[in-house]
């Protein structure tokens, strides 16, 4: 099972995002669902500016009754802060 997978690449008919002055609105949509055990699946869509759609799977370790088949949610949270 892939833990991060690009589902869709979207493009817009807009000028390059590399401009001297950047005045933007960032809008991200997330849908999450519980799977079997302690697994969760999230679909992340970058709506503004138009971007890609990703699927992210997370799982808890055995100490929380998970199967440890994917990174725990806190790992994704930590990575997001770092970026």
N, C-alpha and C positions, 0 to 999 in steps of 0.2 A: 504494500500500500504506500503510495506517495504521500508525504506529509505536507508538502507545499507544491501546488500545481497551478500553472497559469491556465485559466479557463478561456479567456477571450482577450484579444487585443483590439482596442478601439482607437480610432483616430478622429480628429476634428479638422475642419477646414479653417484653421486659425493660424495666425502668424507664429513664428518660432517663440518658444517660451524663454529664450535667451535674449532678454531685453535689458537695457540699462536700468529702467525703473520698473519694478514689479509691484503691481497693485492687484492682488489676487484674493479670491475666495476659495478656500479649500473645503470641499464637501466629499465625505467618504460615507458610503452606506455599507452596513455590515448586517448579515443575517447569520444567526448561530443556531445550532441544534445539537441535542444530545444524541449520541450513538450508543452502541452496546457498551456495557461496563462503564468506565469512567472516561470514555472517548468523547470528544466534541469535534464538530465540524463548523468552520466559519467560512462564509463567502464574503470577500471584501471587494467592493466596487469603488473605484475612483471616479466620481461623477463630475467633479469640477476641480481642476481642469480635466478634460476627458482623458481617461487613462485605461489601464488594464483591469481585468477581473481575476482574482486569485482565490484559490481554495486552500485553507489551512486546517490541518488535523492536529489535535493535541490529545495527550493521554497522561494520566497520572501514573506514578510508580506503584510498585507492589505494596508499599507502606500505606497507601491510600486506596487499596483494593483495585488498582489499575493493572493493565498488562504491560506497561512501559514500552509500548510500540511506537511512540512518537514523543517529542519533547513535551514537558509539562507546560501548562499555560503561563506560568511565571517566567519561563525561558523566553517565550515570545514577547512578553511584556518588557523584560530586561533588554532584549535586542531592540525593541522599538524605542526605548529611551536612549540607547546608545546611538541610534541613527538619527 
